[in-house]
Amino acid sequence: MTSKIISADIKSKSIKETKEEINKILEKFEGDWVDLEKHFDDYARLLLLNKHIDELLKRKFKKINSLKKNVKK
């Protein structure tokens, strides 16, 4: 799954937007079990959203570390 390319609609999301969509999908999982195929698609999207948010957070972390190093100089 991680080898799949993240689609443009996911790449364009901010951390906040990505988190909100992740939460919506998780709410579906906690609700009634409806259509297995629909949940499979949601799960696949959830994995891509998680990969995207991980990449966004890594970039933020690098930026913060860079700023910390510059402040210490």
DRENTOR-524473 format. One line per field, with one value per residue (C-alpha): z, x, y. Coordinates in Angstrom, 2 decimals. Each point is the difference from the previous one (the first is absolute). Layout:
% DRENTOR-524473
z (Z_...)
x (X_...)
y (Y_...)
END
This chain:
% DRENTOR-524473
z (0.00_0.78_-3.52_-1.38_-1.07_2.12_-2.14_-0.55_2.03_3.03_-0.67_-0.07_3.54_3.01_3.20_1.46_-3.06_-0.10_3.70_-0.44_-2.84_1.98_2.92_-2.27_-1.33_3.51_1.06_-2.84_1.26_3.50_-1.30_-1.44_-2.36_-3.33_-3.22_0.15_-3.37_1.02_3.20_-1.99_-2.13_3.15_1.54_-3.10_0.04_3.73_-0.65_-2.64_2.29_2.79_-2.34_-1.10_3.53_1.00_-2.84_0.94_3.63_-0.94_-2.08_2.91_2.39_-2.31_-0.27_3.79_0.50_-2.57_1.75_3.37_-1.39_-1.41_3.33_1.93_-2.23)
x (0.00_2.76_1.33_-3.12_0.40_-1.89_-2.64_-0.08_-3.19_1.80_3.29_-1.82_-1.36_1.45_0.78_-3.30_-2.03_1.71_-0.64_-3.68_-0.42_1.83_-2.37_-3.05_1.18_0.72_-3.52_-1.37_2.02_-1.36_-3.58_-2.10_1.71_-1.73_1.78_3.28_1.16_-0.70_1.97_2.89_0.14_-0.17_2.82_2.16_-0.62_0.76_3.42_0.76_-1.20_2.20_3.00_-0.70_-0.35_3.18_1.87_-1.44_0.99_3.52_0.43_-1.24_2.35_2.98_-0.96_-0.27_3.37_1.56_-1.39_1.24_3.51_-0.01_-1.16_2.77_2.72)
y (0.00_2.47_-0.45_1.68_3.58_2.48_1.71_3.75_0.42_-1.40_1.81_3.33_-0.48_1.74_-1.86_1.18_-1.06_-3.38_-0.56_0.89_-2.51_-2.69_0.61_-0.27_-3.36_-1.24_1.01_-2.15_-2.95_0.48_0.11_-2.78_-2.43_0.65_-0.87_-1.87_1.32_3.58_-0.50_-1.48_3.17_2.13_-2.02_0.40_3.76_0.10_-1.55_2.64_2.81_-1.33_-0.12_3.57_1.37_-1.83_1.72_3.40_-0.44_-1.13_3.17_2.15_-1.78_0.63_3.65_0.33_-1.68_2.28_3.05_-1.27_-0.45_3.53_1.46_-1.80_1.53)
END
